[in-house]
Amino acid sequence: MGMLARMRDCSGMTLTENSPAAGFAAARRAMIDSQLRTSGVNEPWVLAAMARVPREDFVPAEARAAAYIDRAVPLGGGRFLAAPLVQGRMLAEAAPRTDDKALLVGDGGGYLAALLAPLVGSLDVADPASPGGDSRDYSLIVVDGALEELPAALASRLAEGGRIVTGLVTRGVTRLATGRKAAGEVALLPLAEIGIPVLPELAAPQRWSF
């Protein structure tokens, strides 16, 4: 038998070119058991969603072997695929419902969009460079990355009583944050400190113009 090319995933398992599908399936199971469950992400619907969507399809070909590592994977252009735990925590905090009209600030063809779309009534996507718009009645907004402050134009798109889940940068530390619109205002509540990649367009408030 000839030498097989090997790739290693985050759990130390070897993925061979002879059985990549089986190797990635095993890596997804290891992600759920070794990264999500052990960190408190145990919601069955979150685990089912992340078991269903193949992360390796959302990274460059040369990075597929790293799709299940427990840290962010570079996508190019300053963008990253967040670590599995980040996506699991964001989904759990968002608690998407089938009657939600949801807005994702990020890549409409990305991993988080693939996770969210089957869980909500409808999913629209906004480019991080210009997330403002005319619609103001989203019941759920999810930002696929971290920002330094919530732009008013984005907050205006959230319906009264609507929820938002995002990463929040405070003095160089990124945290998961949630908020709800009440009396026309949205206040973000920082939760756990977690390594959420900063969206380049949202890295500094002064870059925003509307």
C-alpha positions as CSV (number, residue, x, y, z in Angstrom):
1,M,0.0,0.0,0.0
2,G,1.3,3.4,-0.9
3,M,1.8,6.2,1.5
4,L,-1.4,8.1,2.3
5,A,-1.5,11.8,2.6
6,R,-2.8,12.7,6.0
7,M,-4.4,15.7,7.6
8,R,-5.0,16.2,11.3
9,D,-8.1,17.7,12.9
10,C,-8.3,19.4,16.3
11,S,-9.0,16.2,18.2
12,G,-5.9,14.4,16.8
13,M,-7.8,12.1,14.5
14,T,-6.2,11.5,11.1
15,L,-8.2,12.3,8.0
16,T,-6.9,10.4,4.9
17,E,-7.5,11.1,1.3
18,N,-9.0,7.6,0.9
19,S,-12.0,8.4,3.2
20,P,-12.4,12.2,3.6
21,A,-16.1,12.1,4.1
22,A,-15.8,9.6,7.0
23,G,-13.0,11.6,8.4
24,F,-15.0,14.8,8.4
25,A,-18.0,13.1,9.8
26,A,-15.9,11.8,12.7
27,A,-14.5,15.3,13.2
28,R,-18.0,16.7,13.5
29,R,-18.8,14.1,16.2
30,A,-15.7,15.0,18.0
31,M,-16.5,18.7,17.8
32,I,-19.9,18.1,19.4
33,D,-18.5,15.8,22.1
34,S,-15.2,17.4,22.9
35,Q,-15.8,21.1,22.2
36,L,-19.5,21.9,22.5
37,R,-20.8,19.5,25.2
38,T,-17.8,20.0,27.5
39,S,-18.3,23.8,27.3
40,G,-22.0,23.7,28.2
41,V,-23.6,23.8,24.8
42,N,-26.1,21.0,25.2
43,E,-29.2,22.2,23.5
44,P,-30.3,19.3,21.3
45,W,-31.4,21.6,18.4
46,V,-28.0,23.4,18.4
47,L,-26.1,20.1,18.4
48,A,-28.3,18.7,15.6
49,A,-27.8,21.8,13.5
50,M,-24.0,21.7,13.9
51,A,-24.0,18.0,13.2
52,R,-25.9,18.6,10.0
53,V,-23.9,21.3,8.4
54,P,-20.3,20.4,7.2
55,R,-17.9,23.1,8.3
56,E,-15.4,21.9,5.8
57,D,-17.5,23.3,3.0
58,F,-17.2,26.8,4.3
59,V,-13.4,27.2,4.3
60,P,-10.8,27.4,1.5
61,A,-9.8,24.1,0.1
62,E,-6.3,24.3,1.7
63,A,-7.9,24.9,5.2
64,R,-10.4,22.0,5.1
65,A,-8.2,19.9,7.5
66,A,-8.5,22.7,10.0
67,A,-12.3,23.2,9.8
68,Y,-13.0,21.6,13.2
69,I,-10.2,23.1,15.2
70,D,-11.2,24.9,18.4
71,R,-10.1,28.4,17.1
72,A,-11.0,30.7,14.2
73,V,-10.0,29.6,10.7
74,P,-8.8,32.4,8.3
75,L,-10.9,32.8,5.2
76,G,-8.9,35.5,3.6
77,G,-9.6,39.2,3.3
78,G,-9.4,39.7,7.0
79,R,-12.4,37.4,7.5
80,F,-12.5,34.3,9.8
81,L,-14.7,31.3,10.4
82,A,-15.3,31.5,14.2
83,A,-14.5,28.5,16.3
84,P,-17.3,26.0,16.8
85,L,-17.9,27.0,20.4
86,V,-18.6,30.6,19.3
87,Q,-21.2,29.5,16.7
88,G,-22.8,27.1,19.2
89,R,-23.0,29.8,21.9
90,M,-24.4,32.3,19.4
91,L,-27.1,29.9,18.2
92,A,-28.1,29.0,21.8
93,E,-28.3,32.7,22.9
94,A,-30.3,33.6,19.7
95,A,-32.8,30.9,20.4
96,P,-34.2,31.1,16.8
97,R,-37.9,30.4,16.2
98,T,-39.8,29.3,13.1
99,D,-41.8,32.6,13.3
100,D,-38.7,34.8,13.4
101,K,-37.9,37.2,10.7
102,A,-34.2,37.2,11.0
103,L,-31.3,39.3,9.7
104,L,-27.7,38.0,9.6
105,V,-25.0,40.6,9.4
106,G,-22.3,38.7,7.6
107,D,-21.8,36.2,4.7
108,G,-25.1,34.9,3.3
109,G,-23.2,32.0,1.9
110,G,-21.3,31.2,5.1
111,Y,-21.5,28.7,7.8
112,L,-23.6,30.6,10.3
113,A,-26.2,31.4,7.6
114,A,-26.4,27.7,6.8
115,L,-27.0,27.0,10.5
116,L,-29.6,29.7,11.0
117,A,-31.7,29.5,7.8
118,P,-33.6,26.2,8.6
119,L,-34.4,27.4,12.1
120,V,-36.1,30.7,11.3
121,G,-39.2,31.8,9.3
122,S,-37.1,33.9,6.9
123,L,-33.4,35.0,6.8
124,D,-32.1,38.1,5.2
125,V,-28.5,39.1,5.0
126,A,-26.8,42.5,5.3
127,D,-23.3,43.3,4.2
128,P,-21.2,44.3,7.3
129,A,-20.0,47.3,5.3
130,S,-23.6,48.7,5.0
131,P,-26.0,47.0,7.4
132,G,-28.5,49.8,7.4
133,G,-31.7,49.6,5.4
134,D,-35.4,50.4,5.2
135,S,-36.8,47.4,7.0
136,R,-37.2,47.9,10.8
137,D,-39.1,44.8,11.8
138,Y,-36.7,42.0,12.3
139,S,-37.4,39.9,15.4
140,L,-33.9,38.6,15.5
141,I,-30.5,40.0,14.4
142,V,-27.3,38.0,14.5
143,V,-24.0,39.6,13.8
144,D,-21.4,37.0,12.6
145,G,-18.5,38.6,14.4
146,A,-17.6,41.3,16.9
147,L,-18.1,45.0,16.8
148,E,-17.1,47.9,19.0
149,E,-20.5,49.5,19.3
150,L,-23.9,48.8,17.8
151,P,-24.6,51.3,15.0
152,A,-27.9,53.1,15.3
153,A,-28.7,52.2,11.7
154,L,-28.5,48.5,12.6
155,A,-30.4,48.9,15.8
156,S,-33.2,50.6,13.9
157,R,-33.8,47.5,11.9
158,L,-34.8,45.5,15.1
159,A,-38.5,45.4,15.9
160,E,-39.7,46.4,19.3
161,G,-39.1,43.4,21.6
162,G,-36.7,41.9,19.1
163,R,-33.4,40.2,20.1
164,I,-29.9,40.7,18.9
165,V,-26.8,38.5,19.4
166,T,-23.4,39.7,18.5
167,G,-19.7,39.8,19.6
168,L,-18.7,42.9,21.4
169,V,-15.2,44.3,21.8
170,T,-14.5,46.1,25.0
171,R,-10.9,47.3,25.7
172,G,-9.6,44.7,23.3
173,V,-11.5,41.8,24.8
174,T,-14.2,40.1,22.8
175,R,-17.4,38.9,24.5
176,L,-20.6,37.4,23.4
177,A,-23.4,39.9,23.9
178,T,-27.2,39.9,23.7
179,G,-29.8,42.6,23.7
180,R,-33.5,43.3,23.3
181,K,-35.2,46.4,21.9
182,A,-37.4,48.1,24.5
183,A,-39.0,51.6,24.2
184,G,-37.1,52.1,21.0
185,E,-33.6,51.4,22.6
186,V,-31.2,48.5,22.4
187,A,-28.7,47.9,25.2
188,L,-26.1,45.1,24.8
189,L,-25.4,42.9,27.8
190,P,-21.9,41.4,27.6
191,L,-21.9,37.7,28.6
192,A,-19.0,35.3,28.4
193,E,-15.5,36.3,27.3
194,I,-14.9,34.3,24.1
195,G,-12.7,34.6,21.1
196,I,-15.0,36.1,18.5
197,P,-13.3,37.3,15.3
198,V,-13.8,41.1,14.8
199,L,-15.5,42.0,11.5
200,P,-13.1,44.3,9.6
201,E,-15.9,46.7,8.7
202,L,-17.0,47.0,12.4
203,A,-13.6,47.2,13.9
204,A,-13.9,50.9,14.8
205,P,-17.0,53.0,15.0
206,Q,-15.5,55.9,13.1
207,R,-15.5,53.7,9.9
208,W,-19.3,53.8,9.7
209,S,-21.1,56.3,7.5
210,F,-24.7,56.4,6.4
